[in-house]
Amino acid sequence: MKRETDLLNLISTYITSWLDKPFKFSGLAILLALFFASCEEPLEAPSSKLVPNDNNTNLKYIELPLEASQAAFDTSIVSSNNINGADGIIYVGHNFDDQIGDASLEAYAGLSLQAGFSRDSITPDAELLDIKLILRTSYLYGTEFTELQEFNVFKLSDNILAGALHYKLSDTIASSELVSLPNSKVIDPEYFLANEDPDSLAIPLKRSYGLELIKYISDESFDSDELRNALNGIKIQLENSVNAIEGFDISTAQSYIEVAFKDPDEALSDTLRLNIISSSFTNADFTPKGIMPSNYSANRSFALNDDSQVYFNSLLGIYPKIKIDSYLSFIDSLDYMIIDKAEIVLGKDLSAVDNLSEQTNPPAIIFPYFLNSDRIEKVGEDFWGIQRNFSSTGGVSNQSAASNLLALNYREDESIISGDVSLFLQEVFDNRDFWDEERSILLNGQFINRNSEPFDPRATFTIGNYNNFLINSDDIKLRIYYTTFEN
């Protein structure tokens, strides 16, 4: 890092050239932003060292608390994986939290015969050698991964519809008989998250179910649609009450039902696969308790029983929302200001736990959307939030274009979630008409796509994972480094 005297001389030379143009400060902002990024400690220097013979210029730092409350958008979440932006994951398991509530997750998986399999290669009297459900584990959350888990698989009474239908978190499909055999598994996080072997979790299935599948697949009088209707699909759930959630990847064809068989006239055995289709979905049954009110989803906005805390869970659709009234009051006291660097900061000590028994993490990414009367605002067809303000060429883009959304990221080095809001806050200072004081900011876990119906004002977004946080509301704040002039 440069010596302080060298840096001060450099900044002093620059500042002297713009003292007669107090509204054009982008060069200084960039210079100071580079400085702050290169130093571990904030700049502390009197303005007289920066601007010779000047006593008016001040570089300052302030932390502003932000008013926080709660919002629920659980009915807006699409949990099937055939919507743009979906992660291609189905979730199974339980989470028990005395402070928030109990969640039980079940996966509903549609089945489709693998492409390229010749149905005339299997006959109705084929011998069933083995049948199992193979699940590629791609996500874990919980505190009891040393405990035995039993996965139950049920045949659905109706098929999961492919195509445009989007299943929601509360949707279910009736199931019939149990088709899995007794099984006990210990989900070792070190193995299951690192191992690329798709056989990492195999659930044995009943022979009767395998013979039924052979019957349907070998019957060439069924066309592809009739076969899909005959296959219906399966429900997967965790039988015992273990505090653990598994997410299974269905986007890479590594989760499927495998049937091993041998035709009487053939010397060698063969296998077929039934892949899990993209419209497969997750159902979440959530019972609030502790600080979560029992009627929390009756309205979009609600208050926790302890309003000194806020909760985030992208799978359940429970999010904080914040007001920037403290910032508006602050800038009312200033005639001039250039923001050199500003961050919105969520939480403190948000540590990730990663060991053989426990896997818990805060959310990795959060998107800030604008709310007005509990409706997420739109500009054109895009839902609107805080913009990053830089185009692909590096220039400043339209703050209200709603096409370049900021992301807040988990920073393991500081155990916080944060994002740079320098240009957003500068826009609010420069143009108070830009900011509607009735507006709040929803801290949402998923990017919101355009509506399939162009003029539909309702936002729908895809299910996220269970990574969550419960923090004190006063741990949501703005950190601002700024330059101002004093008369």
C-alpha positions in Angstrom: 0.0 0.0 0.0 1.2 3.6 -0.8 2.6 5.7 2.0 -0.1 8.0 3.5 1.7 11.2 2.4 1.9 9.9 -1.2 -1.8 9.0 -1.2 -2.9 12.3 0.4 -0.9 14.2 -2.2 -2.6 12.3 -5.0 -6.1 12.9 -3.6 -5.3 16.5 -2.8 -4.2 17.2 -6.4 -7.4 15.6 -7.7 -9.8 17.4 -5.2 -8.3 20.8 -6.0 -9.4 20.4 -9.6 -13.1 19.8 -8.7 -13.8 22.2 -5.9 -15.7 24.5 -8.2 -17.9 21.6 -9.5 -19.4 20.1 -6.3 -22.0 17.9 -8.2 -19.6 16.0 -10.5 -17.7 13.6 -8.2 -17.6 10.3 -10.0 -13.8 10.4 -10.4 -13.3 10.9 -6.8 -15.8 8.2 -5.9 -13.9 5.7 -8.0 -10.5 6.8 -6.6 -11.7 6.5 -3.0 -13.4 3.3 -3.7 -10.1 1.8 -5.0 -8.4 3.2 -1.9 -10.9 1.6 0.6 -10.7 -1.7 -1.3 -6.9 -1.7 -0.9 -6.8 -0.8 2.8 -7.7 -2.9 5.8 -8.4 0.3 7.9 -10.7 3.1 6.9 -9.2 6.4 5.9 -8.6 8.8 8.8 -7.2 12.1 7.8 -8.2 15.8 8.3 -9.4 17.6 5.3 -6.7 20.1 5.6 -4.2 17.4 4.5 -6.3 16.5 1.5 -7.2 20.0 0.3 -4.6 22.7 1.1 -6.0 25.9 2.6 -9.5 24.3 2.8 -11.4 23.7 6.0 -14.7 22.6 4.4 -14.1 19.2 2.9 -14.7 16.2 5.1 -14.4 12.5 4.6 -16.7 10.7 7.0 -18.1 7.4 8.0 -21.5 6.5 9.5 -23.5 3.4 10.3 -27.2 3.7 10.1 -29.7 1.1 11.5 -32.5 0.1 9.2 -36.0 -0.6 10.3 -36.8 -4.3 9.6 -40.0 -6.3 9.7 -41.3 -9.6 8.1 -43.0 -10.6 4.9 -44.3 -14.0 3.7 -44.5 -14.9 0.0 -44.9 -18.6 0.5 -47.9 -18.8 -1.9 -45.8 -17.2 -4.7 -43.2 -19.9 -4.7 -43.1 -22.5 -7.5 -41.6 -25.7 -6.2 -41.6 -27.7 -9.4 -38.5 -27.6 -11.5 -39.9 -26.8 -14.9 -39.8 -23.1 -14.4 -36.9 -21.0 -15.6 -34.4 -20.4 -12.8 -35.2 -23.6 -10.9 -32.2 -25.3 -9.3 -33.3 -28.8 -10.4 -33.5 -30.1 -6.9 -36.2 -31.9 -4.9 -36.1 -31.9 -1.1 -36.9 -34.5 1.6 -36.6 -34.4 5.4 -37.4 -32.4 8.5 -36.2 -29.4 10.4 -37.2 -28.8 14.0 -36.6 -25.4 15.4 -38.2 -24.3 18.7 -37.7 -20.7 17.9 -39.3 -20.8 14.4 -41.3 -24.0 13.8 -41.2 -27.4 12.4 -40.9 -28.2 8.6 -41.5 -31.5 6.9 -40.5 -31.8 3.2 -41.7 -34.4 0.7 -40.6 -34.9 -2.9 -43.1 -35.8 -5.7 -41.2 -37.2 -8.6 -42.7 -37.9 -12.1 -41.1 -40.7 -14.1 -40.3 -41.0 -17.8 -38.7 -43.8 -19.7 -35.1 -43.0 -20.7 -34.6 -41.8 -24.2 -33.4 -44.4 -26.6 -34.6 -47.4 -24.8 -36.2 -49.9 -27.2 -39.4 -51.2 -25.6 -39.4 -54.3 -27.8 -36.2 -55.3 -26.0 -38.2 -56.3 -22.9 -41.1 -58.8 -22.8 -43.9 -59.2 -20.2 -42.4 -62.4 -18.9 -38.9 -60.9 -18.3 -37.3 -61.9 -15.1 -36.8 -59.1 -12.6 -33.3 -59.2 -11.1 -33.3 -56.0 -9.1 -35.0 -52.6 -8.7 -33.8 -49.5 -6.8 -34.3 -45.8 -6.6 -31.0 -44.0 -7.0 -30.7 -40.4 -5.7 -27.9 -38.0 -6.3 -27.4 -36.0 -3.1 -26.5 -32.4 -3.9 -27.6 -30.5 -0.8 -27.7 -31.2 3.0 -29.0 -29.1 5.9 -29.5 -30.3 9.5 -27.9 -31.2 12.8 -28.4 -35.0 13.0 -26.5 -36.6 10.2 -25.1 -39.3 12.4 -28.6 -40.7 13.0 -30.2 -43.5 10.9 -32.7 -42.3 8.3 -35.3 -44.4 6.5 -36.6 -43.3 3.1 -40.1 -44.3 2.2 -41.2 -44.4 -1.4 -44.9 -44.5 -2.3 -46.6 -44.9 -5.7 -48.7 -41.9 -6.7 -52.4 -42.4 -7.5 -52.2 -39.8 -10.2 -49.4 -38.8 -12.5 -47.4 -35.6 -12.3 -48.3 -33.4 -15.2 -45.5 -32.5 -17.5 -45.4 -29.2 -19.5 -46.4 -25.8 -18.2 -48.1 -26.7 -14.9 -46.2 -25.2 -12.0 -46.7 -26.9 -8.7 -46.5 -24.7 -5.5 -45.2 -25.5 -2.0 -48.6 -26.5 -0.7 -49.5 -28.8 -3.6 -49.8 -32.6 -3.0 -50.8 -35.6 -5.0 -52.5 -38.6 -3.4 -50.4 -41.7 -3.0 -51.2 -45.3 -2.7 -49.1 -48.3 -1.5 -45.6 -48.2 -0.2 -43.2 -49.5 -2.8 -39.9 -49.3 -0.9 -38.3 -52.0 1.2 -37.1 -51.3 4.7 -33.8 -49.4 4.7 -31.6 -47.6 7.1 -29.1 -45.0 5.9 -26.6 -42.8 7.6 -26.0 -39.8 5.4 -22.3 -39.0 5.8 -21.9 -35.3 4.6 -18.2 -35.8 3.8 -19.0 -38.7 1.5 -22.3 -37.6 0.0 -21.4 -34.1 -1.0 -18.0 -35.0 -2.4 -18.6 -38.3 -4.1 -19.5 -38.1 -7.8 -20.8 -41.7 -7.8 -24.5 -41.5 -8.6 -25.1 -44.7 -6.6 -24.3 -42.8 -3.4 -27.9 -43.2 -2.1 -29.8 -46.3 -3.3 -33.3 -47.2 -2.0 -34.3 -50.8 -2.6 -37.8 -51.1 -4.1 -40.4 -54.0 -3.9 -40.4 -56.7 -6.6 -44.1 -56.2 -7.1 -43.5 -52.6 -8.2 -40.7 -53.7 -10.5 -43.0 -56.3 -12.2 -45.7 -53.7 -12.6 -43.2 -51.4 -14.3 -42.1 -54.2 -16.7 -45.7 -54.9 -17.5 -46.4 -51.3 -18.5 -43.1 -50.7 -20.4 -43.3 -54.0 -22.4 -46.9 -53.3 -23.5 -46.3 -51.6 -26.8 -50.0 -50.8 -27.2 -49.3 -47.9 -24.8 -48.1 -44.9 -26.7 -45.6 -42.5 -24.8 -48.4 -40.4 -23.2 -50.3 -43.5 -22.1 -47.1 -45.0 -20.7 -46.4 -41.8 -18.7 -49.9 -41.8 -17.3 -49.6 -45.5 -16.4 -46.3 -44.9 -14.6 -47.7 -41.9 -12.6 -44.7 -41.3 -10.3 -43.6 -41.6 -6.7 -43.5 -39.7 -3.4 -40.3 -39.8 -1.4 -40.4 -38.9 2.3 -38.2 -39.4 5.4 -40.0 -41.7 7.8 -38.2 -41.1 11.1 -38.0 -37.7 12.8 -34.4 -36.9 12.2 -33.4 -33.2 12.0 -32.0 -33.4 8.5 -32.9 -32.3 5.0 -31.5 -33.8 1.8 -31.7 -32.2 -1.6 -31.5 -34.5 -4.7 -30.3 -33.4 -8.1 -32.8 -34.2 -10.9 -31.3 -32.0 -13.5 -28.3 -34.2 -14.6 -30.1 -37.6 -15.0 -28.2 -38.9 -11.9 -31.4 -39.6 -10.0 -33.6 -42.3 -11.4 -35.2 -45.7 -10.9 -33.1 -48.6 -12.2 -34.7 -51.9 -13.2 -32.4 -54.9 -13.9 -34.0 -57.7 -15.9 -33.3 -60.7 -18.0 -35.5 -62.0 -20.8 -36.0 -65.8 -20.9 -34.5 -66.0 -24.4 -31.5 -63.9 -23.7 -28.2 -65.0 -22.1 -27.3 -61.6 -20.7 -29.1 -59.3 -18.3 -30.1 -55.8 -19.2 -31.2 -52.6 -17.4 -33.6 -49.8 -18.0 -34.0 -46.4 -16.3 -37.0 -44.3 -15.4 -35.7 -40.7 -15.2 -37.2 -38.1 -12.9 -39.0 -35.4 -14.9 -38.5 -31.7 -14.5 -42.0 -30.9 -13.2 -41.2 -33.0 -10.1 -41.7 -30.8 -7.0 -41.4 -30.4 -3.3 -44.2 -30.0 -0.7 -43.5 -28.2 2.5 -45.7 -28.7 5.6 -44.7 -26.0 8.1 -46.0 -25.6 11.6 -45.0 -22.2 13.1 -44.0 -22.0 16.8 -41.8 -19.8 19.1 -41.5 -16.3 17.7 -43.3 -17.2 14.4 -47.1 -16.3 14.7 -49.5 -19.1 13.8 -51.2 -16.9 11.1 -48.0 -15.5 9.6 -49.0 -16.1 6.0 -52.5 -14.5 6.4 -51.0 -11.3 5.0 -47.8 -10.5 3.1 -46.5 -8.4 6.0 -46.5 -9.6 9.6 -44.6 -9.2 12.8 -42.7 -11.9 14.7 -43.8 -12.4 18.3 -40.4 -10.9 19.1 -40.1 -7.9 16.8 -36.4 -7.4 17.8 -35.6 -10.2 15.4 -36.0 -11.0 11.8 -36.0 -14.4 10.0 -35.1 -15.5 6.4 -35.9 -18.8 4.8 -36.0 -19.0 1.0 -37.6 -22.4 0.9 -40.5 -21.4 3.1 -40.9 -18.0 1.5 -40.3 -16.0 4.8 -38.2 -12.9 4.2 -37.2 -9.7 6.0 -38.3 -6.4 4.6 -36.5 -3.1 5.4 -37.2 0.6 5.3 -34.5 3.2 4.6 -36.1 6.0 6.6 -33.0 6.4 8.7 -31.0 7.2 5.5 -33.6 9.7 4.4 -33.5 11.5 7.7 -29.7 11.5 7.5 -29.4 13.1 4.1 -32.0 15.7 5.0 -29.2 17.3 7.1 -26.7 17.5 4.2 -26.5 20.0 1.4 -23.8 18.2 -0.5 -22.6 14.6 -0.4 -20.7 12.2 -2.6 -20.8 8.6 -1.4 -17.4 7.0 -1.7 -18.5 3.5 -0.6 -21.7 2.2 0.9 -22.9 -1.3 1.9 -26.0 -2.8 3.2 -25.0 -5.3 5.9 -27.1 -8.2 7.3 -26.2 -9.9 10.6 -23.0 -10.7 12.4 -21.3 -13.9 13.3 -23.2 -15.7 10.5 -21.0 -18.8 10.5 -21.4 -21.9 8.4 -21.1 -25.3 10.2 -19.6 -28.1 8.1 -18.8 -31.4 9.8 -19.9 -35.0 9.9 -23.0 -34.5 12.0 -24.1 -30.9 11.2 -24.5 -29.0 8.0 -26.0 -25.5 8.5 -25.4 -22.4 6.4 -26.7 -18.9 6.0 -28.0 -18.0 2.5 -25.3 -17.5 -0.1 -27.1 -14.9 -2.1 -30.0 -12.5 -1.5 -31.8 -10.2 -4.0 -33.3 -6.9 -2.8 -36.6 -6.2 -4.5 -38.9 -3.1 -4.0 -42.2 -3.5 -2.3 -45.2 -1.2 -2.4 -48.2 -2.2 -0.4 -46.8 -5.8 -0.3 -46.6 -6.0 -4.1 -43.2 -6.4 -5.7 -42.9 -3.5 -8.1 -42.4 -3.9 -11.8 -40.7 -1.7 -14.5 -42.0 -3.0 -17.8 -41.9 -6.7 -17.5 -39.1 -6.9 -15.0 -39.6 -6.9 -11.2 -37.7 -4.1 -9.8 -35.1 -3.8 -7.0 -31.8 -2.2 -6.2 -29.7 -2.1 -9.4 -26.0 -2.7 -9.7 -25.9 0.5 -11.9 -23.2 -0.6 -14.2 -23.7 -1.8 -17.7 -21.7 -4.6 -19.4 -19.3 -1.9 -20.8 -18.7 -0.5 -17.3 -20.8 2.6 -17.6 -23.6 3.7 -15.3 -26.9 2.2 -16.3 -30.4 3.4 -15.6 -31.3 3.0 -11.9 -34.9 2.3 -12.8 -34.3 -0.1 -15.6 -34.9 -3.2 -13.4 -32.6 -5.3 -15.5 -29.3 -5.3 -13.6 -30.2 -6.4 -10.1 -27.8 -6.2 -7.2 -27.0 -9.4 -5.3 -26.1 -9.4 -1.6 -23.5 -12.2 -0.9 -22.5 -14.1 2.2 -18.9 -13.1 3.1 -17.3 -15.8 5.2 -14.3 -13.6 6.1 -16.6 -11.2 8.0 -19.5 -13.6 8.8 -22.0 -11.2 7.3 -24.1 -10.8 4.2 -23.5 -7.6 2.3 -23.7 -5.8 -1.0 -22.5 -2.5 -2.4 -25.3 0.1 -2.6 -23.2 3.2 -3.2 -24.8 4.3 -6.5 -28.3 3.5 -5.3 -27.9 5.7 -2.2 -26.3 8.4 -4.3 -29.3 8.3 -6.6 -31.7 8.7 -3.7 -29.7 11.7 -2.4 -29.5 13.4 -5.8 -33.1 12.8 -6.7 -35.6 12.5 -3.9 -38.4 12.0 -6.3 -36.8 8.7 -7.3 -37.6 7.2 -3.9 -41.2 6.6 -2.8 -41.1 6.8 1.0 -43.9 4.3 1.3 -41.7 1.8 -0.4 -39.7 -0.9 1.4 -37.1 -3.5 0.3 -37.8 -7.2 0.3 -34.7 -9.3 0.9 -35.7 -12.2 -1.3 -33.8 -15.5 -1.8 -34.5 -16.0 -5.5 -34.2 -14.1 -8.7 -37.7 -13.3 -10.0 -38.3 -14.0 -13.7 -40.7 -12.2 -15.9 -44.3 -13.3 -15.8 -45.4 -15.8 -18.4 -48.5 -13.5 -18.7 -47.0 -10.1 -19.7 -49.5 -7.9 -17.8 -49.8 -10.0 -14.7 -48.5 -7.9 -11.8 -48.0 -10.9 -9.4 -44.5 -12.2 -8.9 -43.8 -15.9 -8.9 -40.3 -17.3 -8.2 -38.7 -20.6 -7.7 -38.1 -22.6 -4.5 -34.8 -22.0 -2.8 -32.9 -24.2 -0.3 -33.3 -24.2 3.5 -30.2 -22.0 4.3 -31.6 -19.4 6.7 -30.8 -16.9 9.4 -32.5 -15.5 12.5 -30.8 -12.2 13.5 -31.4 -9.2 15.6 -33.2 -6.5 13.6 -30.6 -4.0 14.7 -28.0 -6.1 12.9 -29.3 -4.8 9.6 -27.6 -1.5 8.8 -25.9 0.7 6.2 -22.2 1.4 6.3 -21.4 4.6 4.4 -18.1 6.4 3.7 -18.9 9.8 2.2 -17.5 13.2 1.3 -19.3 16.3 2.3 -18.7 20.1 2.5 -19.3 22.2 5.6 -20.0 25.9 5.5 
